[in-house]
Amino acid sequence: MAITPTTLTATELADHLTEQAIPLRALFDSGNPDTATGAMVLHDGVFDLVRALRAGDVAPVVAQIRLLGLNRRVARYHVRWISARRDA
């Protein structure tokens, strides 16, 4: 799998990830325990990346790679993926 580095700055990527992760909170009380667990794991993982991006601890491309790993980890919970790409 080839990774195309994001063209977003750290702040733009943090904002973009936040926009995608906030709706996951609605799934925390899902009747399906797998969905609830997956939503919590993905939400918390994304916000760890957001904090690191805002603090300057990671570059956007590093956050993008970590996001791929996070998405793979929660795939078994059937929760939607979070993307580092912003549609035009």
Backbone bond lengths (Angstrom), bond angles and torsions (degrees), N, CA, C in turn:
res aa  C-N    CA-C-N  psi(-1)  N-CA   C-N-CA  omega(-1)  CA-C   N-CA-C  phi
1 M - - - 1.446 - - 1.529 108.22 -
2 A 1.297 116.69 123.01 1.463 121.42 178.45 1.522 109.56 -86.33
3 I 1.304 115.10 139.92 1.459 120.36 178.55 1.522 108.20 -107.35
4 T 1.313 115.73 122.35 1.453 120.92 174.65 1.520 106.70 -93.64
5 P 1.327 118.36 115.07 1.459 120.20 -178.27 1.525 112.12 -57.61
6 T 1.292 115.54 140.19 1.453 121.11 178.79 1.525 110.12 -67.00
7 T 1.305 116.07 148.36 1.464 120.88 177.22 1.522 110.85 -96.79
8 L 1.322 116.78 0.91 1.464 120.71 -179.46 1.523 110.71 -78.68
9 T 1.317 115.89 147.54 1.466 120.35 173.29 1.522 107.85 -74.17
10 A 1.318 116.85 170.98 1.465 120.99 -179.89 1.531 111.00 -59.42
11 T 1.324 117.13 -43.35 1.466 120.94 -179.55 1.520 110.92 -66.88
12 E 1.331 117.14 -43.09 1.463 120.57 179.01 1.523 110.92 -63.91
13 L 1.324 116.72 -41.81 1.459 120.36 178.84 1.525 110.49 -65.81
14 A 1.307 118.05 -41.87 1.470 121.24 178.01 1.526 110.28 -60.27
15 D 1.327 117.28 -43.81 1.467 120.65 178.45 1.525 111.36 -64.09
16 H 1.331 115.79 -41.79 1.466 121.06 -179.44 1.528 111.08 -64.92
17 L 1.315 117.09 -42.95 1.467 120.55 178.23 1.523 111.21 -65.52
18 T 1.322 116.46 -38.92 1.464 120.95 178.36 1.521 111.02 -61.64
19 E 1.332 116.59 -43.80 1.466 120.91 179.17 1.527 111.41 -58.41
20 Q 1.303 116.97 -35.80 1.462 120.87 -178.13 1.525 113.02 -82.19
21 A 1.321 117.07 -29.84 1.469 120.46 -174.32 1.519 113.62 -85.23
22 I 1.307 118.22 -29.19 1.468 120.35 -176.67 1.534 112.52 -57.58
23 P 1.339 119.80 -42.66 1.476 118.48 179.00 1.527 114.46 -61.99
24 L 1.319 118.28 -17.32 1.465 120.39 179.01 1.523 111.85 -64.44
25 R 1.326 117.44 -23.03 1.470 120.16 179.52 1.525 112.06 -58.83
26 A 1.329 116.36 -31.52 1.465 120.36 179.79 1.532 111.54 -64.10
27 L 1.326 116.98 -22.10 1.464 120.78 -179.15 1.527 113.23 -89.10
28 F 1.326 118.00 -5.59 1.466 120.58 -178.88 1.527 111.44 -59.85
29 D 1.326 117.16 -34.11 1.461 121.74 -178.59 1.528 111.78 -102.09
30 S 1.319 115.68 24.36 1.462 120.73 179.99 1.525 109.80 -61.24
31 G 1.315 115.32 147.11 1.460 119.82 176.66 1.520 112.26 -69.45
32 N 1.324 116.36 -16.97 1.458 121.31 179.16 1.533 108.31 -94.88
33 P 1.332 118.23 115.13 1.456 119.92 -176.64 1.533 113.86 -62.37
34 D 1.326 117.68 -32.75 1.461 119.89 177.82 1.524 111.22 -66.06
35 T 1.329 115.95 -42.84 1.464 119.82 178.50 1.518 110.69 -63.46
36 A 1.324 117.16 -43.51 1.461 120.93 179.89 1.532 110.53 -62.23
37 T 1.327 116.72 -45.49 1.463 120.57 179.66 1.515 111.09 -63.59
38 G 1.333 117.35 -46.37 1.455 121.31 179.22 1.515 112.25 -60.61
39 A 1.333 116.67 -41.48 1.458 120.64 179.25 1.528 110.99 -63.63
40 M 1.326 116.98 -41.37 1.468 120.46 179.73 1.523 111.51 -67.03
41 V 1.324 116.53 -43.90 1.470 120.40 -179.86 1.526 110.15 -62.99
42 L 1.330 116.96 -45.80 1.462 120.71 -179.61 1.526 111.41 -66.88
43 H 1.329 117.37 -45.38 1.471 121.90 179.13 1.519 110.79 -57.99
44 D 1.324 116.79 -50.65 1.466 120.50 -177.88 1.530 111.59 -65.54
45 G 1.329 116.60 -39.83 1.461 120.45 178.88 1.518 112.20 -64.99
46 V 1.331 116.33 -41.81 1.466 120.08 179.02 1.526 110.16 -65.41
47 F 1.319 117.54 -42.10 1.457 118.62 -178.94 1.526 112.42 -70.95
48 D 1.323 117.56 -25.67 1.475 119.21 170.33 1.526 109.75 -63.80
49 L 1.326 116.49 -41.67 1.476 120.41 177.13 1.526 111.18 -65.65
50 V 1.320 116.75 -41.20 1.467 120.75 179.62 1.525 110.21 -60.50
51 R 1.318 116.69 -45.80 1.478 119.83 179.01 1.522 111.19 -61.74
52 A 1.329 116.73 -42.04 1.465 120.66 179.58 1.528 111.40 -65.56
53 L 1.331 116.65 -40.18 1.468 120.07 177.67 1.522 111.18 -63.96
54 R 1.312 116.85 -45.48 1.474 120.53 -178.40 1.532 111.53 -66.64
55 A 1.329 116.98 -31.14 1.471 120.59 179.59 1.524 111.67 -82.41
56 G 1.324 116.78 -10.56 1.463 120.06 -178.52 1.519 112.98 80.56
57 D 1.334 116.80 16.61 1.466 120.93 -178.67 1.522 113.17 -78.08
58 V 1.336 117.31 -24.08 1.463 121.09 178.59 1.526 109.54 -135.13
59 A 1.311 114.93 149.55 1.461 121.30 175.50 1.535 108.34 -81.26
60 P 1.325 117.72 155.89 1.471 119.73 179.42 1.530 113.87 -55.21
61 V 1.320 117.78 -38.17 1.473 118.91 -178.98 1.532 110.72 -69.18
62 V 1.300 118.12 -33.25 1.476 121.38 176.22 1.528 109.57 -68.21
63 A 1.314 116.26 -42.13 1.469 120.25 177.29 1.525 110.16 -62.34
64 Q 1.323 116.48 -37.11 1.455 120.98 179.31 1.534 110.25 -63.19
65 I 1.310 117.33 -41.53 1.470 121.12 179.29 1.527 110.32 -68.61
66 R 1.309 117.14 -41.76 1.467 119.73 176.99 1.522 111.26 -63.56
67 L 1.333 116.03 -34.67 1.458 120.72 178.05 1.529 111.08 -64.40
68 L 1.331 117.13 -37.55 1.460 120.25 176.00 1.525 110.93 -59.97
69 G 1.328 116.39 -44.70 1.462 120.35 178.19 1.514 112.09 -63.38
70 L 1.314 116.66 -40.72 1.457 121.62 178.71 1.528 110.80 -64.01
71 N 1.324 116.30 -43.77 1.467 120.02 178.05 1.519 111.53 -62.38
72 R 1.315 117.65 -38.13 1.470 120.67 177.86 1.523 110.91 -67.01
73 R 1.323 115.89 -37.34 1.471 119.84 -179.37 1.526 111.21 -64.58
74 V 1.331 117.90 -38.77 1.471 119.98 -176.51 1.524 112.91 -91.64
75 A 1.327 117.80 -0.78 1.470 120.48 -179.02 1.532 111.64 -58.46
76 R 1.305 117.30 -33.00 1.470 119.50 -178.57 1.525 112.48 -69.04
77 Y 1.334 117.51 -15.68 1.465 121.38 178.73 1.533 112.15 -91.60
78 H 1.317 116.58 -2.49 1.465 122.33 179.20 1.531 112.30 59.78
79 V 1.311 115.12 41.28 1.466 121.67 176.06 1.524 106.45 -102.15
80 R 1.326 116.52 144.50 1.465 119.68 -177.11 1.516 111.62 -60.34
81 W 1.316 114.94 152.70 1.461 121.33 179.53 1.515 110.52 -80.09
82 I 1.308 115.55 152.37 1.460 122.91 173.18 1.524 106.09 -102.47
83 S 1.310 116.36 134.22 1.455 121.24 -175.52 1.526 111.65 -110.56
84 A 1.333 115.35 145.49 1.459 120.74 175.43 1.523 110.95 -89.59
85 R 1.316 116.40 -4.08 1.469 120.19 -179.50 1.515 110.59 -96.35
86 R 1.298 115.43 137.98 1.457 120.90 176.29 1.523 107.80 -104.73
87 D 1.320 115.52 125.40 1.461 119.50 179.24 1.526 110.13 -68.93
88 A 1.310 114.91 144.32 1.470 120.30 -178.40 1.499 112.26 -74.16
